Amino acid sequence: MSGERKKGSTKKEEENESSQVLNFPSHKTWPEPEPKREKKTILVVDDEPHMVRLLRLNLEPEGYEVLEAFDGEQAYSLTVEKKPDVVLLDVIVPKRSGIEVCKAIKHNSETASIPVILITARGEGMRRTGLESGADLFLTKPFSPLRLLAEIRRMAERK
């Protein structure tokens, strides 16, 4: 079509038309990049290192920063110091049980709003005790990683 001319137009009109197509406006037209979202922090507490590693491997690709604790005292200290967006807390951990840690988190005005997900292999019998301790959610091992991620996402966004 380079040699053909539109019917009823002159060469000068065609040159003007094509140059208008290639001219970019002088003002900025590219959208601003979205500001980087601050990474949400998840504290994972379990006395089994392989479980902590497994949870980390599921959370980090989703964009979460993962803190680790392997006993109840360390879990409470990290919660007070770092104020994570969500605490994922095993019920049975050394030095201070997950139930005690959850109660302490919920009774501290600085940490009371942090969502706590209690997890256990002990079964449904612990559910009532866990929820009475102030936990926002109680999951029994084994649990669905997809459900866990959905719950963490929901809780982290509401905080």
C-alpha positions as a Markdown table, in Angstrom:
| # | Residue | x | y | z |
|---|---|---|---|---|
| 1 | Met | 0.0 | 0.0 | 0.0 |
| 2 | Ser | 3.1 | 2.2 | 0.1 |
| 3 | Gly | 2.6 | 3.3 | -3.5 |
| 4 | Glu | -1.2 | 3.6 | -3.3 |
| 5 | Arg | -2.9 | 6.8 | -2.4 |
| 6 | Lys | -6.3 | 6.9 | -0.6 |
| 7 | Lys | -9.0 | 8.0 | -3.0 |
| 8 | Gly | -9.5 | 11.7 | -2.9 |
| 9 | Ser | -6.4 | 12.5 | -0.8 |
| 10 | Thr | -3.1 | 14.2 | -1.7 |
| 11 | Lys | 0.3 | 12.9 | -0.8 |
| 12 | Lys | 0.7 | 15.8 | 1.6 |
| 13 | Glu | -2.5 | 14.8 | 3.5 |
| 14 | Glu | -1.3 | 11.2 | 3.8 |
| 15 | Glu | 2.1 | 12.3 | 5.2 |
| 16 | Asn | 0.3 | 14.5 | 7.8 |
| 17 | Glu | -2.0 | 11.6 | 8.7 |
| 18 | Ser | 0.8 | 9.1 | 9.1 |
| 19 | Ser | 3.0 | 11.5 | 11.1 |
| 20 | Gln | 0.1 | 12.1 | 13.5 |
| 21 | Val | -0.2 | 8.4 | 14.2 |
| 22 | Leu | 3.5 | 8.3 | 15.1 |
| 23 | Asn | 3.6 | 11.4 | 17.2 |
| 24 | Phe | 3.5 | 10.8 | 20.9 |
| 25 | Pro | 2.0 | 13.5 | 23.1 |
| 26 | Ser | 4.6 | 15.5 | 25.0 |
| 27 | His | 3.1 | 14.8 | 28.4 |
| 28 | Lys | 3.6 | 11.5 | 30.2 |
| 29 | Thr | 1.2 | 8.8 | 29.1 |
| 30 | Trp | 2.5 | 5.8 | 30.9 |
| 31 | Pro | 0.7 | 4.8 | 34.1 |
| 32 | Glu | 2.5 | 5.2 | 37.3 |
| 33 | Pro | 3.8 | 1.9 | 38.6 |
| 34 | Glu | 1.8 | 0.5 | 41.4 |
| 35 | Pro | 3.5 | 1.3 | 44.7 |
| 36 | Lys | 5.1 | -1.8 | 46.2 |
| 37 | Arg | 2.8 | -3.3 | 48.8 |
| 38 | Glu | 4.4 | -3.8 | 52.1 |
| 39 | Lys | 5.0 | -7.5 | 52.7 |
| 40 | Lys | 2.7 | -9.0 | 55.2 |
| 41 | Thr | 4.4 | -10.9 | 58.0 |
| 42 | Ile | 3.4 | -14.3 | 59.2 |
| 43 | Leu | 4.8 | -15.8 | 62.4 |
| 44 | Val | 5.0 | -19.5 | 62.1 |
| 45 | Val | 5.3 | -21.4 | 65.4 |
| 46 | Asp | 5.9 | -25.1 | 65.6 |
| 47 | Asp | 8.4 | -27.3 | 67.4 |
| 48 | Glu | 8.8 | -29.4 | 64.3 |
| 49 | Pro | 11.4 | -27.8 | 61.9 |
| 50 | His | 10.0 | -29.7 | 58.9 |
| 51 | Met | 6.6 | -28.2 | 59.5 |
| 52 | Val | 8.0 | -24.7 | 59.8 |
| 53 | Arg | 9.9 | -25.3 | 56.6 |
| 54 | Leu | 6.8 | -26.6 | 54.8 |
| 55 | Leu | 4.8 | -23.6 | 55.8 |
| 56 | Arg | 7.5 | -21.2 | 54.8 |
| 57 | Leu | 7.7 | -22.9 | 51.3 |
| 58 | Asn | 4.0 | -22.3 | 50.9 |
| 59 | Leu | 3.9 | -18.7 | 52.3 |
| 60 | Glu | 7.0 | -17.1 | 50.7 |
| 61 | Pro | 6.0 | -17.6 | 47.1 |
| 62 | Glu | 2.7 | -15.9 | 48.0 |
| 63 | Gly | 4.7 | -12.8 | 49.0 |
| 64 | Tyr | 4.7 | -13.2 | 52.7 |
| 65 | Glu | 7.6 | -12.6 | 55.0 |
| 66 | Val | 7.9 | -15.5 | 57.4 |
| 67 | Leu | 9.2 | -15.3 | 61.0 |
| 68 | Glu | 9.9 | -18.5 | 62.8 |
| 69 | Ala | 9.6 | -19.6 | 66.4 |
| 70 | Phe | 10.0 | -23.1 | 67.9 |
| 71 | Asp | 8.6 | -22.7 | 71.4 |
| 72 | Gly | 5.9 | -20.7 | 73.1 |
| 73 | Glu | 8.2 | -18.2 | 74.9 |
| 74 | Gln | 9.9 | -17.3 | 71.6 |
| 75 | Ala | 6.5 | -17.0 | 69.9 |
| 76 | Tyr | 5.2 | -14.5 | 72.4 |
| 77 | Ser | 8.4 | -12.5 | 72.4 |
| 78 | Leu | 8.4 | -12.2 | 68.6 |
| 79 | Thr | 4.7 | -11.3 | 68.5 |
| 80 | Val | 5.2 | -8.4 | 71.0 |
| 81 | Glu | 8.4 | -7.3 | 69.3 |
| 82 | Lys | 7.6 | -7.7 | 65.6 |
| 83 | Lys | 3.8 | -7.5 | 65.6 |
| 84 | Pro | 3.2 | -9.9 | 62.7 |
| 85 | Asp | 0.1 | -9.6 | 60.6 |
| 86 | Val | -0.9 | -13.2 | 61.5 |
| 87 | Val | 0.3 | -15.8 | 64.0 |
| 88 | Leu | 0.1 | -19.4 | 62.9 |
| 89 | Leu | 0.6 | -21.3 | 66.2 |
| 90 | Asp | 0.8 | -25.0 | 67.0 |
| 91 | Val | -1.0 | -25.9 | 70.1 |
| 92 | Ile | 1.7 | -28.2 | 71.4 |
| 93 | Val | 5.0 | -26.4 | 71.7 |
| 94 | Pro | 7.7 | -26.4 | 74.4 |
| 95 | Lys | 8.1 | -23.9 | 77.3 |
| 96 | Arg | 4.6 | -22.4 | 76.9 |
| 97 | Ser | 1.6 | -24.0 | 75.2 |
| 98 | Gly | 0.1 | -22.5 | 72.1 |
| 99 | Ile | -3.1 | -22.0 | 74.1 |
| 100 | Glu | -1.3 | -20.0 | 76.7 |
| 101 | Val | 0.5 | -18.0 | 74.1 |
| 102 | Cys | -2.8 | -17.2 | 72.3 |
| 103 | Lys | -4.4 | -16.1 | 75.6 |
| 104 | Ala | -1.4 | -13.8 | 76.3 |
| 105 | Ile | -1.5 | -12.3 | 72.8 |
| 106 | Lys | -5.2 | -11.6 | 73.1 |
| 107 | His | -4.9 | -10.1 | 76.6 |
| 108 | Asn | -2.1 | -7.7 | 75.6 |
| 109 | Ser | -3.6 | -4.5 | 74.2 |
| 110 | Glu | -0.7 | -4.1 | 71.8 |
| 111 | Thr | -1.2 | -7.5 | 70.2 |
| 112 | Ala | -4.8 | -8.3 | 70.8 |
| 113 | Ser | -5.8 | -7.4 | 67.2 |
| 114 | Ile | -3.3 | -9.8 | 65.7 |
| 115 | Pro | -5.2 | -12.7 | 64.2 |
| 116 | Val | -4.1 | -16.1 | 65.6 |
| 117 | Ile | -4.6 | -19.4 | 63.8 |
| 118 | Leu | -4.2 | -22.4 | 66.1 |
| 119 | Ile | -3.1 | -25.7 | 64.5 |
| 120 | Thr | -2.9 | -29.1 | 66.1 |
| 121 | Ala | -2.7 | -32.8 | 65.4 |
| 122 | Arg | -4.7 | -33.5 | 68.5 |
| 123 | Gly | -8.1 | -33.4 | 66.8 |
| 124 | Glu | -11.4 | -31.7 | 67.1 |
| 125 | Gly | -11.5 | -32.2 | 70.9 |
| 126 | Met | -9.1 | -29.2 | 71.3 |
| 127 | Arg | -11.2 | -26.9 | 69.1 |
| 128 | Arg | -13.4 | -25.5 | 71.9 |
| 129 | Thr | -10.4 | -24.9 | 74.1 |
| 130 | Gly | -8.5 | -23.2 | 71.3 |
| 131 | Leu | -11.3 | -20.9 | 70.3 |
| 132 | Glu | -12.0 | -20.0 | 74.0 |
| 133 | Ser | -8.4 | -18.9 | 74.2 |
| 134 | Gly | -9.1 | -16.2 | 71.7 |
| 135 | Ala | -8.0 | -17.9 | 68.5 |
| 136 | Asp | -9.5 | -16.6 | 65.3 |
| 137 | Leu | -9.4 | -19.9 | 63.6 |
| 138 | Phe | -8.6 | -23.5 | 64.6 |
| 139 | Leu | -7.2 | -26.0 | 62.1 |
| 140 | Thr | -6.6 | -29.7 | 62.6 |
| 141 | Lys | -3.5 | -31.3 | 60.9 |
| 142 | Pro | -3.5 | -32.4 | 58.2 |
| 143 | Phe | -5.1 | -29.3 | 56.7 |
| 144 | Ser | -5.5 | -28.1 | 53.2 |
| 145 | Pro | -2.6 | -25.7 | 52.2 |
| 146 | Leu | -5.1 | -23.9 | 49.9 |
| 147 | Arg | -7.5 | -23.3 | 52.7 |
| 148 | Leu | -4.7 | -22.1 | 55.0 |
| 149 | Leu | -3.5 | -19.7 | 52.4 |
| 150 | Ala | -7.0 | -18.3 | 51.9 |
| 151 | Glu | -7.5 | -17.8 | 55.6 |
| 152 | Ile | -4.1 | -16.2 | 56.1 |
| 153 | Arg | -4.8 | -13.9 | 53.1 |
| 154 | Arg | -8.2 | -12.9 | 54.5 |
| 155 | Met | -6.9 | -12.3 | 58.0 |
| 156 | Ala | -3.7 | -10.4 | 56.9 |
| 157 | Glu | -5.8 | -8.1 | 54.7 |
| 158 | Arg | -8.3 | -7.2 | 57.5 |
| 159 | Lys | -5.6 | -6.3 | 60.0 |
